[in-house]
Amino acid sequence: MNLLLRVRAVRLLLRSGRLAWRLVCDPRTPMTDKLFLFVAIALIVSPINWIPNFIPVLGQMEDLALLTVAMRLFLNRVPRDLRLEHESALRFATKS
């Protein structure tokens, strides 16, 4: 059961990542929303970490949690109609 939850979480993260990428590439997405996501990604890749990456598992979990929260907040900040348009395009692309 635990493995099934992990697989679903990874699939959801990948789907959210594809949606976020499409929205970042769309010129109709407000620049402030794009900057919000870029700042979060910069925090992830920066050498300054709250939990150092050399601590096994915890450092990577912190990065993954920050990425997940940043993407979720970004997707919630983007105008709803724009997000729904890209979600439906992704659904259509995966069905064909």
TIPA-851936 format. One record per residue: residue number from 1; residue in one letter; chain; x, y, z of N, C-alpha, C, O, CB in turn. Coordinates in steps of 0.2 Angstrom, whole numbers, padded with zeros to 4 digits. Atoms other than C-alpha are relative to their C-alpha. Glycine has a CB too. Example, Ala and Ser with C-alpha at 12.3 -4.5 7.8 and 13.67 -1.06 7.14 Angstrom:
// residues 2
+-----+------+-------+-------+--------+-------+--------+---------+-------+-------+--------+-------+-------+--------+-------+--------+---------+-------+
!  nr ! rest ! kette ! neast ! nnorth !   nup ! caeast ! canorth !  caup ! ceast ! cnorth !   cup ! oeast ! onorth !   oup ! cbeast ! cbnorth !  cbup !
+-----+------+-------+-------+--------+-------+--------+---------+-------+-------+--------+-------+-------+--------+-------+--------+---------+-------+
!   1 !    A !     A !  0004 !  -0006 !  0000 !   0062 !   -0022 !  0039 !  0004 !   0006 !  0000 !  0009 !   0005 !  0003 !  -0005 !    0000 !  0006 !
!   2 !    S !     A ! -0004 !  -0006 ! -0001 !   0068 !   -0005 !  0036 ! -0004 !   0005 !  0003 ! -0001 !   0011 !  0004 !   0002 !    0002 ! -0007 !
+-----+------+-------+-------+--------+-------+--------+---------+-------+-------+--------+-------+-------+--------+-------+--------+---------+-------+
END
This chain:
// residues 96
+-----+------+-------+-------+--------+-------+--------+---------+-------+-------+--------+-------+-------+--------+-------+--------+---------+-------+
!  nr ! rest ! kette ! neast ! nnorth !   nup ! caeast ! canorth !  caup ! ceast ! cnorth !   cup ! oeast ! onorth !   oup ! cbeast ! cbnorth !  cbup !
+-----+------+-------+-------+--------+-------+--------+---------+-------+-------+--------+-------+-------+--------+-------+--------+---------+-------+
!   1 !    M !     A !  0004 !  -0006 !  0000 !   0000 !    0000 !  0000 !  0004 !   0006 !  0000 !  0003 !   0011 ! -0004 !  -0005 !    0000 !  0006 !
!   2 !    N !     A ! -0004 !  -0006 !  0000 !   0014 !    0012 !  0004 !  0003 !   0001 ! -0006 !  0004 !   0007 ! -0008 !   0005 !   -0001 !  0006 !
!   3 !    L !     A ! -0003 !  -0001 !  0007 !   0022 !    0009 ! -0013 ! -0005 !   0003 ! -0004 ! -0003 !   0007 ! -0009 !   0002 !   -0007 ! -0002 !
!   4 !    L !     A !  0005 !  -0003 !  0004 !   0006 !    0013 ! -0021 ! -0001 !   0008 !  0001 ! -0002 !   0011 ! -0004 !  -0007 !   -0003 !  0001 !
!   5 !    L !     A !  0000 !  -0007 ! -0002 !   0005 !    0030 ! -0012 !  0006 !   0004 ! -0003 !  0005 !   0009 ! -0005 !  -0001 !    0001 !  0007 !
!   6 !    R !     A ! -0006 !  -0003 !  0002 !   0023 !    0034 ! -0017 ! -0001 !   0001 ! -0008 !  0001 !   0006 ! -0011 !   0006 !   -0004 !  0002 !
!   7 !    V !     A !  0001 !  -0001 !  0007 !   0019 !    0030 ! -0035 ! -0005 !   0005 ! -0002 ! -0004 !   0009 ! -0007 !  -0002 !   -0007 ! -0003 !
!   8 !    R !     A !  0005 !  -0005 !  0001 !   0004 !    0041 ! -0035 !  0003 !   0007 !  0001 !  0001 !   0012 ! -0003 !  -0007 !   -0001 !  0004 !
!   9 !    A !     A ! -0004 !  -0006 ! -0002 !   0014 !    0055 ! -0027 !  0004 !   0002 ! -0005 !  0005 !   0008 ! -0007 !   0003 !    0000 !  0007 !
!  10 !    V !     A ! -0005 !  -0002 !  0005 !   0027 !    0054 ! -0040 ! -0004 !   0002 ! -0007 ! -0002 !   0007 ! -0010 !   0005 !   -0006 ! -0001 !
!  11 !    R !     A !  0004 !  -0002 !  0006 !   0014 !    0054 ! -0054 ! -0003 !   0007 !  0000 ! -0003 !   0010 ! -0005 !  -0005 !   -0006 ! -0001 !
!  12 !    L !     A !  0003 !  -0007 ! -0001 !   0005 !    0069 ! -0047 !  0006 !   0005 !  0000 !  0004 !   0011 ! -0003 !  -0003 !    0000 !  0007 !
!  13 !    L !     A ! -0005 !  -0005 !  0000 !   0022 !    0078 ! -0045 !  0002 !   0001 ! -0007 !  0003 !   0007 ! -0009 !   0006 !   -0002 !  0004 !
!  14 !    L !     A ! -0002 !   0000 !  0007 !   0027 !    0074 ! -0063 ! -0006 !   0004 ! -0004 ! -0004 !   0008 ! -0008 !   0001 !   -0007 ! -0003 !
!  15 !    R !     A !  0006 !  -0004 !  0003 !   0009 !    0080 ! -0069 !  0000 !   0007 !  0001 ! -0001 !   0011 ! -0003 !  -0006 !   -0003 !  0001 !
!  16 !    S !     A ! -0001 !  -0007 ! -0002 !   0011 !    0096 ! -0059 !  0005 !   0003 ! -0003 !  0005 !   0009 ! -0005 !   0000 !    0000 !  0007 !
!  17 !    G !     A ! -0006 !  -0003 !  0003 !   0028 !    0099 ! -0066 ! -0001 !   0001 ! -0007 !  0001 !   0007 ! -0010 !   0006 !   -0005 !  0001 !
!  18 !    R !     A !  0002 !  -0001 !  0007 !   0022 !    0097 ! -0084 ! -0005 !   0006 ! -0001 ! -0004 !   0010 ! -0005 !  -0003 !   -0006 ! -0003 !
!  19 !    L !     A !  0004 !  -0006 !  0001 !   0008 !    0109 ! -0081 !  0003 !   0006 !  0002 !  0002 !   0011 ! -0001 !  -0006 !   -0001 !  0005 !
!  20 !    A !     A ! -0004 !  -0006 ! -0002 !   0019 !    0121 ! -0072 !  0004 !   0003 ! -0006 !  0005 !   0009 ! -0007 !   0004 !   -0001 !  0006 !
!  21 !    W !     A ! -0004 !  -0002 !  0006 !   0031 !    0121 ! -0087 ! -0004 !   0003 ! -0005 ! -0002 !   0008 ! -0008 !   0004 !   -0006 ! -0002 !
!  22 !    R !     A !  0004 !  -0003 !  0005 !   0017 !    0124 ! -0099 ! -0002 !   0007 !  0002 ! -0002 !   0012 ! -0003 !  -0006 !   -0004 ! -0001 !
!  23 !    L !     A !  0002 !  -0007 ! -0002 !   0011 !    0139 ! -0089 !  0006 !   0005 !  0000 !  0005 !   0011 ! -0001 !  -0003 !   -0001 !  0007 !
!  24 !    V !     A ! -0005 !  -0004 !  0000 !   0028 !    0146 ! -0087 !  0002 !   0002 ! -0007 !  0004 !   0008 ! -0009 !   0007 !   -0003 !  0003 !
!  25 !    C !     A ! -0001 !  -0001 !  0007 !   0030 !    0145 ! -0106 ! -0005 !   0005 ! -0003 ! -0004 !   0007 ! -0009 !   0001 !   -0006 ! -0004 !
!  26 !    D !     A !  0006 !  -0004 !  0003 !   0013 !    0154 ! -0109 !  0001 !   0007 !  0002 !  0002 !   0009 !  0007 !  -0006 !   -0003 !  0003 !
!  27 !    P !     A ! -0001 !  -0007 ! -0001 !   0015 !    0172 ! -0111 ! -0006 !   0004 !  0004 ! -0005 !   0009 !  0006 !   0001 !    0004 ! -0007 !
!  28 !    R !     A !  0006 !  -0003 ! -0004 !  -0002 !    0175 ! -0103 !  0000 !  -0001 !  0007 ! -0003 !   0002 !  0011 !  -0007 !   -0003 ! -0003 !
!  29 !    T !     A ! -0001 !   0001 ! -0008 !   0004 !    0169 ! -0086 !  0003 !   0006 !  0002 !  0009 !   0008 !  0000 !   0004 !   -0006 !  0001 !
!  30 !    P !     A ! -0003 !  -0006 ! -0003 !   0008 !    0184 ! -0075 !  0007 !  -0001 !  0002 !  0009 !  -0006 !  0004 !  -0004 !    0002 !  0006 !
!  31 !    M !     A ! -0007 !   0000 ! -0002 !   0026 !    0188 ! -0073 !  0001 !  -0001 !  0007 !  0006 !  -0004 !  0009 !   0004 !    0006 ! -0003 !
!  32 !    T !     A ! -0001 !   0001 ! -0007 !   0024 !    0189 ! -0054 !  0000 !  -0007 !  0002 !  0003 !  -0010 !  0006 !  -0005 !    0004 !  0004 !
!  33 !    D !     A !  0001 !   0007 ! -0001 !   0018 !    0171 ! -0054 !  0006 !  -0004 ! -0002 !  0009 !  -0008 !  0002 !  -0006 !   -0003 ! -0003 !
!  34 !    K !     A ! -0006 !   0004 !  0002 !   0033 !    0165 ! -0064 !  0006 !   0002 !  0004 !  0010 !  -0003 !  0006 !   0001 !    0003 ! -0007 !
!  35 !    L !     A ! -0005 !  -0002 ! -0005 !   0045 !    0175 ! -0053 !  0000 !  -0004 !  0006 !  0005 !  -0006 !  0009 !   0000 !    0007 !  0001 !
!  36 !    F !     A !  0001 !   0004 ! -0006 !   0038 !    0166 ! -0038 !  0002 !  -0007 ! -0001 !  0006 !  -0009 !  0004 !  -0008 !    0000 !  0002 !
!  37 !    L !     A ! -0002 !   0007 !  0001 !   0041 !    0149 ! -0045 !  0008 !   0000 ! -0001 !  0011 !  -0004 !  0002 !  -0003 !   -0003 ! -0006 !
!  38 !    F !     A ! -0007 !   0000 !  0001 !   0059 !    0154 ! -0051 !  0004 !   0001 !  0007 !  0009 !  -0002 !  0008 !   0001 !    0006 ! -0005 !
!  39 !    V !     A ! -0003 !  -0002 ! -0007 !   0063 !    0161 ! -0033 !  0000 !  -0007 !  0004 !  0005 !  -0009 !  0007 !  -0003 !    0005 !  0004 !
!  40 !    A !     A !  0001 !   0006 ! -0003 !   0057 !    0144 ! -0026 !  0006 !  -0005 ! -0003 !  0009 !  -0008 !  0001 !  -0007 !   -0003 !  0000 !
!  41 !    I !     A ! -0005 !   0005 !  0003 !   0068 !    0134 ! -0038 !  0007 !   0002 !  0001 !  0011 !  -0002 !  0003 !  -0001 !    0000 ! -0008 !
!  42 !    A !     A ! -0007 !  -0002 ! -0001 !   0083 !    0145 ! -0035 !  0002 !  -0002 !  0008 !  0007 !  -0003 !  0009 !   0000 !    0008 !  0000 !
!  43 !    L !     A ! -0001 !   0003 ! -0007 !   0081 !    0141 ! -0016 !  0002 !  -0007 !  0000 !  0006 !  -0009 !  0004 !  -0006 !    0002 !  0004 !
!  44 !    I !     A ! -0001 !   0007 !  0000 !   0081 !    0123 ! -0020 !  0007 !  -0002 ! -0003 !  0011 !  -0006 !  0000 !  -0005 !   -0004 ! -0005 !
!  45 !    V !     A ! -0007 !   0002 !  0003 !   0097 !    0123 ! -0031 !  0006 !   0004 !  0003 !  0011 !   0003 !  0002 !   0000 !    0002 ! -0007 !
!  46 !    S !     A ! -0005 !  -0004 ! -0003 !   0106 !    0136 ! -0020 !  0004 !  -0004 !  0005 !  0001 !  -0009 !  0008 !  -0003 !    0006 !  0003 !
!  47 !    P !     A ! -0004 !   0004 ! -0005 !   0120 !    0130 ! -0009 ! -0002 !   0001 !  0007 !  0000 !  -0002 !  0012 !   0007 !    0002 !  0000 !
!  48 !    I !     A !  0002 !  -0002 ! -0006 !   0111 !    0138 !  0006 ! -0006 !  -0005 !  0001 ! -0011 !  -0004 ! -0002 !  -0002 !    0007 !  0001 !
!  49 !    N !     A !  0006 !   0005 ! -0002 !   0099 !    0124 !  0014 ! -0001 !   0001 !  0007 !  0003 !   0002 !  0011 !   0002 !   -0007 ! -0002 !
!  50 !    W !     A !  0002 !   0001 ! -0007 !   0089 !    0123 !  0030 !  0003 !  -0006 !  0003 !  0005 !  -0007 !  0008 !  -0007 !    0001 !  0001 !
!  51 !    I !     A ! -0003 !   0006 ! -0002 !   0094 !    0105 !  0031 !  0005 !  -0002 ! -0006 !  0003 !  -0003 ! -0012 !  -0006 !   -0006 !  0000 !
!  52 !    P !     A ! -0006 !   0001 !  0005 !   0111 !    0101 !  0022 ! -0002 !  -0007 ! -0003 ! -0004 !  -0012 ! -0001 !   0006 !    0000 !  0004 !
!  53 !    N !     A !  0001 !   0006 !  0004 !   0110 !    0088 !  0008 !  0005 !  -0005 !  0002 !  0003 !  -0011 !  0000 !   0001 !    0002 ! -0007 !
!  54 !    F !     A ! -0004 !   0006 ! -0001 !   0124 !    0078 !  0015 ! -0003 !  -0004 !  0006 !  0000 !  -0010 !  0007 !   0007 !    0003 !  0002 !
!  55 !    I !     A !  0004 !   0004 ! -0005 !   0112 !    0072 !  0029 ! -0004 !  -0005 ! -0004 ! -0008 !  -0002 ! -0008 !  -0004 !    0004 !  0005 !
!  56 !    P !     A !  0003 !   0005 !  0004 !   0106 !    0056 !  0021 ! -0008 !   0001 !  0000 ! -0011 !   0001 !  0006 !   0002 !   -0007 !  0001 !
!  57 !    V !     A !  0007 !   0000 !  0001 !   0088 !    0057 !  0015 ! -0004 !   0007 !  0002 ! -0008 !   0010 ! -0002 !  -0004 !   -0005 !  0003 !
!  58 !    L !     A !  0003 !  -0006 ! -0003 !   0083 !    0073 !  0025 !  0001 !   0006 ! -0005 ! -0004 !   0010 ! -0006 !   0002 !    0002 !  0007 !
!  59 !    G !     A ! -0001 !  -0005 !  0005 !   0091 !    0085 !  0013 ! -0004 !   0000 ! -0006 ! -0007 !   0005 ! -0009 !   0007 !    0001 ! -0001 !
!  60 !    Q !     A !  0004 !   0001 !  0006 !   0083 !    0078 ! -0002 ! -0008 !   0001 !  0001 ! -0011 !   0003 ! -0003 !   0001 !   -0007 ! -0003 !
!  61 !    M !     A !  0007 !  -0001 ! -0002 !   0066 !    0077 !  0007 ! -0002 !   0007 !  0000 ! -0007 !   0009 ! -0002 !  -0002 !   -0004 !  0006 !
!  62 !    E !     A !  0002 !  -0007 ! -0001 !   0067 !    0095 !  0011 !  0000 !   0004 ! -0007 ! -0005 !   0007 ! -0008 !   0006 !    0004 !  0004 !
!  63 !    D !     A !  0000 !  -0003 !  0006 !   0071 !    0100 ! -0007 ! -0007 !  -0003 ! -0004 ! -0010 !   0001 ! -0007 !   0006 !   -0003 ! -0005 !
!  64 !    L !     A !  0007 !   0002 !  0003 !   0056 !    0089 ! -0013 ! -0006 !   0003 !  0003 ! -0010 !   0005 ! -0001 !   0000 !   -0008 !  0001 !
!  65 !    A !     A !  0006 !  -0003 ! -0003 !   0044 !    0096 ! -0001 !  0000 !   0008 ! -0002 ! -0006 !   0010 ! -0003 !   0001 !    0000 !  0008 !
!  66 !    L !     A !  0000 !  -0007 !  0003 !   0050 !    0114 ! -0006 ! -0003 !   0000 ! -0007 ! -0007 !   0005 ! -0009 !   0006 !    0003 !  0001 !
!  67 !    L !     A !  0002 !   0000 !  0007 !   0047 !    0110 ! -0024 ! -0007 !  -0001 ! -0001 ! -0011 !   0002 ! -0004 !   0004 !   -0005 ! -0004 !
!  68 !    T !     A !  0007 !   0002 !  0000 !   0030 !    0102 ! -0021 ! -0004 !   0006 !  0002 ! -0009 !   0008 ! -0001 !  -0001 !   -0006 !  0005 !
!  69 !    V !     A !  0004 !  -0006 ! -0002 !   0024 !    0117 ! -0011 !  0000 !   0006 ! -0004 ! -0005 !   0009 ! -0006 !   0003 !    0002 !  0007 !
!  70 !    A !     A ! -0001 !  -0006 !  0005 !   0031 !    0130 ! -0023 ! -0004 !  -0002 ! -0006 ! -0008 !   0003 ! -0009 !   0007 !    0000 ! -0002 !
!  71 !    M !     A !  0004 !   0001 !  0006 !   0023 !    0121 ! -0038 ! -0008 !   0001 !  0002 ! -0012 !   0003 ! -0002 !   0001 !   -0007 ! -0003 !
!  72 !    R !     A !  0007 !  -0001 ! -0001 !   0006 !    0120 ! -0029 ! -0002 !   0007 !  0001 ! -0007 !   0009 ! -0001 !  -0001 !   -0004 !  0007 !
!  73 !    L !     A !  0002 !  -0007 !  0000 !   0006 !    0138 ! -0024 !  0000 !   0004 ! -0006 ! -0004 !   0008 ! -0008 !   0005 !    0003 !  0005 !
!  74 !    F !     A !  0000 !  -0003 !  0006 !   0011 !    0143 ! -0041 ! -0006 !  -0002 ! -0004 ! -0009 !   0003 ! -0007 !   0007 !   -0002 ! -0004 !
!  75 !    L !     A !  0006 !   0002 !  0004 !  -0003 !    0133 ! -0049 ! -0006 !   0003 !  0003 ! -0011 !   0004 ! -0001 !  -0001 !   -0008 !  0000 !
!  76 !    N !     A !  0006 !  -0004 ! -0003 !  -0015 !    0141 ! -0037 !  0000 !   0007 ! -0001 ! -0005 !   0010 ! -0001 !   0000 !   -0001 !  0008 !
!  77 !    R !     A !  0000 !  -0007 !  0002 !  -0009 !    0158 ! -0041 ! -0002 !   0002 ! -0007 ! -0004 !   0007 ! -0008 !   0007 !    0003 !  0002 !
!  78 !    V !     A !  0002 !  -0002 !  0007 !  -0011 !    0157 ! -0060 ! -0007 !   0000 ! -0001 ! -0011 !  -0003 !  0003 !   0003 !   -0006 ! -0004 !
!  79 !    P !     A !  0007 !  -0001 !  0001 !  -0027 !    0163 ! -0066 ! -0004 !  -0007 ! -0002 ! -0001 !  -0011 ! -0006 !  -0002 !    0004 ! -0006 !
!  80 !    R !     A !  0003 !   0007 !  0000 !  -0040 !    0148 ! -0065 ! -0001 !  -0002 ! -0007 !  0000 !  -0008 ! -0009 !  -0006 !    0000 !  0004 !
!  81 !    D !     A !  0002 !   0002 !  0006 !  -0046 !    0149 ! -0083 !  0006 !  -0002 ! -0004 !  0006 !  -0007 ! -0009 !  -0003 !    0005 ! -0004 !
!  82 !    L !     A ! -0006 !   0002 !  0004 !  -0028 !    0148 ! -0090 !  0003 !  -0007 !  0003 !  0005 !  -0011 ! -0002 !   0006 !    0005 !  0002 !
!  83 !    R !     A ! -0002 !   0007 ! -0003 !  -0024 !    0133 ! -0078 ! -0004 !  -0005 ! -0003 ! -0001 !  -0010 ! -0005 !   0000 !    0000 !  0007 !
!  84 !    L !     A !  0004 !   0005 !  0003 !  -0039 !    0124 ! -0084 !  0001 !  -0002 ! -0007 !  0000 !  -0007 ! -0009 !  -0007 !    0002 !  0002 !
!  85 !    E !     A ! -0001 !   0001 !  0007 !  -0035 !    0127 ! -0102 !  0006 !  -0005 ! -0001 !  0006 !  -0010 ! -0005 !   0001 !    0007 ! -0003 !
!  86 !    H !     A ! -0006 !   0004 !  0001 !  -0018 !    0119 ! -0100 ! -0001 !  -0007 !  0003 !  0002 !  -0012 !  0001 !   0006 !    0003 !  0004 !
!  87 !    E !     A !  0001 !   0006 ! -0003 !  -0024 !    0105 ! -0089 ! -0004 !  -0004 ! -0005 ! -0003 !  -0010 ! -0006 !  -0005 !    0000 !  0007 !
!  88 !    S !     A !  0004 !   0004 !  0005 !  -0037 !    0100 ! -0102 !  0004 !  -0002 ! -0006 !  0004 !  -0008 ! -0009 !  -0006 !    0004 ! -0003 !
!  89 !    A !     A ! -0005 !   0001 !  0006 !  -0023 !    0101 ! -0116 !  0004 !  -0006 !  0002 !  0006 !  -0010 ! -0002 !   0004 !    0006 ! -0002 !
!  90 !    L !     A ! -0005 !   0006 ! -0003 !  -0012 !    0089 ! -0105 ! -0004 !  -0006 !  0000 ! -0002 !  -0012 ! -0002 !   0002 !    0002 !  0007 !
!  91 !    R !     A !  0004 !   0006 !  0000 !  -0027 !    0077 ! -0103 ! -0001 !  -0003 ! -0007 !  0000 !  -0009 ! -0008 !  -0006 !    0001 !  0004 !
!  92 !    F !     A !  0001 !   0002 !  0007 !  -0030 !    0077 ! -0121 !  0006 !  -0003 ! -0003 !  0006 !  -0008 ! -0007 !  -0003 !    0006 ! -0004 !
!  93 !    A !     A ! -0006 !   0003 !  0002 !  -0012 !    0074 ! -0125 !  0002 !  -0007 !  0002 !  0005 !  -0011 ! -0001 !   0006 !    0005 !  0001 !
!  94 !    T !     A ! -0002 !   0007 ! -0003 !  -0010 !    0059 ! -0114 ! -0005 !  -0005 ! -0002 ! -0004 !  -0011 ! -0002 !   0000 !    0000 !  0008 !
!  95 !    K !     A !  0005 !   0005 !  0003 !  -0026 !    0051 ! -0121 !  0001 !  -0002 ! -0007 ! -0001 !  -0008 ! -0009 !  -0007 !    0003 !  0001 !
!  96 !    S !     A ! -0002 !   0002 !  0007 !  -0020 !    0051 ! -0139 !  0006 !  -0003 ! -0001 !  0008 !  -0005 ! -0007 !  -0001 !    0006 ! -0004 !
+-----+------+-------+-------+--------+-------+--------+---------+-------+-------+--------+-------+-------+--------+-------+--------+---------+-------+
END
